[in-house]
Amino acid sequence: MPYDWTENWARIPDTPTGRANGRTHGVCVTSSGAVIVFHQAENGLLAFDPDGKLISATGGDRWLGAHGLTRVVEDDQEVLWLADEKSHEVVKTTLAGEEIQQIGPPDHPAYGEKKYVPTWAAVNPVTRDIWVADGYGASLVHRHAADGSYLGTLDGTEGAGRFNQPHGIAFRTGSDGAELWVTDRGHHRIQIFDGEGRFLRASGSCHSPCAFDFRDGLVLVPELFTGVKLLDMGTLDVVEEIGAHPDIGPNPDPAKWWPPRAPEGWPNLAGTEHVRPGQFNSPHAAAFAPNGDIVVVEWIVGGRITRLRKR
């Protein structure tokens, strides 16, 4: 493994809501190297300096369902897009958590029967359209114009098949334009579309993908049940596997872990043999730092923030 594991590189604040929940759901790294974490507790938007020291904790009791976190650069300014699974908010903020814009639920017939539960947002760097994944409700991905107006919806049938829990989404920009990457987690695959929502390709190289980050031809994919993977951006082949679960081995077999086979209480296994240095329990988001390090956060009560230092 070309990284050195730094256990508990940073910790969430010790608060009543942090101890009761505190799951660390989203992470990004700013251009200055500051690490932003979105976790389910009061003042759940956290900023750490490059050494892991807490800089700020904001949000009050607004985002107790903190979920997806995306960093976007607009006109040389870094902003955040937050998705909250409990309040159903999708909000654009400054790095300090000051609200700039909010996107409401789309006018889509699916919500006559199902709830709207946004889990992630991403912005097309070319058109500035805002895409929102409803990963825990109707399993749809919605497109909005830059002003928030609703433009349309993808349900996956345009591609490899109807989405089942499109949990995390992200845009990658290359020589061929912008691509929308979707974690079709319930179907153990990734679906990729162009900036207009036209299907390009799909891959089954991941079992339970949660989110994406991109760097130097690599795709960083935290997987809820099998650790963290690095994929080749072109072939989508697995280049490296980091932190497989206990007893799964170097070639993960999720059938040994996927519920109902998971240990009782999963993923909230802090203090057990299933949460130990060198092995992830439930990776939920991950991000590259400017120096090539990787920061991983996990879906576990009390949170877990690990830094993988590039050798």
N, C-alpha and C positions, 0 to 999 in steps of 0.2 A: 504494500500500500504506500503510495508516494506522499502520504500525509502523516503527521504526528498528532495523536489524539490529545486534546486538552479538555479534561473532564471538568464540568461546571465552570467553564471559562467566565461566565457571568450568571448571576442569579436574579430571579424576580424579587421585588420587595416582599418582606415578611409581613403580610397583612392578613386579616381574617378572610377576605375573599380570595386572596392568593393561596392561602392554606386549604380552603374549602374547594377551590377549583384551580384557577391559575394556569390552566393549560396554555402552553405556548404554541400558538397556531400559525403566526405569520412572521416572516423575517425578511429584511432587506439590508443592504449595506450602501451607504451614501458614497459620493465621490471622495469625501474626506476620510473615509474609513470608519465613520460612526456606524454602529449597528442598531437598527430599529427593530423592536420586537412588539408584536401585537398579541396580547394574552388576555384570558378571560378573568378579569378582576377589576376592582376599582382602579382608576388611573392606569388603564391597561395598555396605553401606548407608551412604550419605554424606549429611551435612547441611551446607549452605552458608548463610551469612548473606545478607541481601538485597543485599549488594554482591559476592557471589560468593566470599567467603573461606570456606575449609573450616573447619567447626566441629568435626566428628567423623567418624570412619570406624569402623564396628563390624561385627560378624558373624563375624570370624575366617575360617575356611575352610568355613563352613557353607553359604553360599549362592552357590556358584560357578556355578550355573545361574540366577542372578537374572533374573527376568522381570517379571511384573506387580506393580504397586505402587498401592494405593488408600488414600487418607486418608478416615477415617470419624470423625464426631463422635458420641460416645456419652456422654450425661449430662454435657455440657459438657467432656468430655475428648477430645482428638484421639488417635486410634490409627491404626495401619497394618495393612493386610492385604497380605502378601507371597506371591507364587507363584514357586516354583523349578522350572524345567523339568527339571533333572537329578536333584535329590534327590526330586522329586515332592511336596514339602512345600507346604502352604498354612497360613500361620502368621499369627496376630494378635500384634502387638507394640506396645510404647510407641514414641513418636517416637525414643527412644534405642536401640531394637532389643531391648528386654527382652521375652522371650516371655510372652504372656498365655494363648494358646489355640492349639491345632493341630487341623486337620481332616484326617482320613484319607481314603483312597480310598473311594468309595461301593461298595456291594454291587450292582453292575450287571452283567448278563450279557455286555455288550460286552467286559469285561475278561477273559473266558475266552480271547479271541483277540488283543486289542489292549492296548497299554500305556496307562496313565493318565498323561497329561502335562499337568498344570495350567498354564495360562498367565496367568490373571487371576482375581480374586475381587471381589465387590461385595456390599454389605449393603443390604437393603431398609430404609429409614429408618422405615417404619411398623411392619412386623412383626418387624424385626431378623433375619429369615431371611438366611442366608449363601448366595450363589450362586457357583459355581465353574465357570469355563470350562475344559474340556479341549480346548484348541485344537490341540494337536500330537499327540494320541493318537487317541481314538475320535470326535472332533468332536461332543461333547455338552456341555450345560450342566446342572449338577447343583444341586439345591436342598437346603439343610440348615437345620435349626432353629438357633436361637441357641446351643443347647448342642452343636451339631455333628452331631446325629443326622440321618441321611439321610432326605429326604422324597420326592424324586422327580427326574425328569430331563426336559429338553426336548431333542429332536433336530432341531427345525426343521420337521418335517412338520406340526406344529400351525399353522405360519405360511406363509411364502413358499416353503418347500421345505427338504429335508434340509440341515443345516448342513455346510459344508465349511470347516473351520478357523475356528471361532468364537473368534477370537483374544483380543479384549478385550471386557469387559462393564462396564456402569455403570448406576447408578440415577439417574433424574431425578425430582424431586418437584415437582408442579404443583398447580393447583387441582383437577385431576381425579384426584389420587392419585399413587402411585409408578409409574414406568415402567422396565422393564428394557430397556436398549439393548444389542444384540449386534452385533459386527462379524463378519458372515458373509464373511470376507475371500476365501476361495477362490471365492465366487460373486459377488464384486465388489458387495456390497450390505450394507445395514444392515437388521436385523429388530428390531422393537420389540414388546414384550409388556407386559401389565399386571403388577401385583405378584404375581398368582397364576399367571402364566405363560400367560395367554390372549393370543393374537395380536391386535395392534392394526393395524399397518401396516408397510410396508417401503419402501425407497428404493434406487435404483440410482445415486444421484448421486455415489457414491464408488467408486473402482476398487479400492484395496487398503487399506481402513480397518484401523487397528490398535487404537485406543482412543478414549475420549471425555472431554471435560470440558464443563461448561455454565456460561454466564454471560450475563445480560441478554438473554435470548431468542436467544442464539447457541450453536451446538454446535461445539466445536473437535475436529477430526478429523485426526490425523497419518496420512498415507498412505505406505506403505512405498516406493511407486514413483513417486509424483507430487507430493510436497511436502506442504503442510499446507492444509487447507480449513477455512473457517468457513461453517457452514450456518445457515439460518434454522430455528429450532427447530420452528416450526409447519409450514411448507411443505416443509422439508428441501431447499430449493433452495440452490445454492452462492452465497454472498454475496461471498466473497473467496478467492483462491488465493494462497498464499505459498510462494515458493521452488520453482518447478517445476524439473525436471531440465534440464541442458544439452541443447540441440537439440530440446526438446519444445515450447517456446514458451508463449504465454499460455493456450492451450487444450490442456492435456496430452493426448497420445496415447500411453497406456501401451504400445500395441503396439510402439513403438519402443524400449521399455526392458525390458519383462517378459521374464524368462529364457525361452528361451536367448539372447535378443537383448542382454541386459545386458552391459556390458563385462566382460572376463575378470577374475575376482577379486572382482566385486561381492559384497557392499557394501564390502569392505575396501579402499577406494581412497584412503586417506589419502596425501597428498603428490602426488596426480594432479590433472589438470585437472577431474576430476569432483567434487572437494571444494574449494569456494571460497566466499568470503563472498557471501551473497545467494542461494545455491542449496543446497537440502538434497540429501543423498545418499540417506538411508534413514531418514526419520522414524519412530520407533517409539512414542513417547509424548509427550504435550504437556499443559501445565496452565496455567490462568489464575492470575496472581498477584492479590492483593487490589486492587492499583491498576490492573488491566486489562492489565498486561504478559503476555506469553506466554513460557513456557520450553519448549524442545523438546530432546529427547534422541534420538540416532540409533544405529542398529544398525551400528556400525562399530568395528573393532578400535582400541583406544586411546580410544574414546568421543568424543563431541562434544556439548557442552552450549551451546546458543545461547539468548540472551534477545532477544526482540522487544519493544522498548520502545514503549508506546502514545504516540502524539503528542498 
